[in-house]
Amino acid sequence: MHEAGPAGWVVYVREACHLCDQFLLELSLDLGPAMESVAIVDVDGDVEHAARFGLRVPVLEASGRVLCEGAYDGARVRAALGV
């Protein structure tokens, strides 16, 4: 869908989280190959991330701004992409 990936996008997830898996699937459907540019961070791999996000995963940030939290918001993601 997009030639250039979304620079500065990060998805914070937790291992074995079905909501996170669904979120990543929906995001990948909107981004296509550009999904490779998105950083995926397991919050349990870092004490600061675990403290910051707790149970709030999944969270999608674009250049430090939260686009989605808990549930995927395709309309908001597409608006951020300008499509």
PEJOKA-V221645 format. One line per field, one symbol per residue. psi: psi as a letter, one per 40 degrees, with the letter a starting at -180 (. if undefined). burial: + if it has 9 or more other ideal C-beta (glycine too) atoms within 8 Angstrom, else -. A space follows every 50 residues. Layout:
psi: ???
burial: ???
This chain:
psi: dhdiighehhhhiiifhddddddddddddddbdeddehhhhhdeehdddd dddbeeiihhihfehhdihdihgdddddddef.
burial: -+--++--++++++--+-++-+++-+++-+++-++-++--+++-----++ --+---++++++----++---+---+++-++--
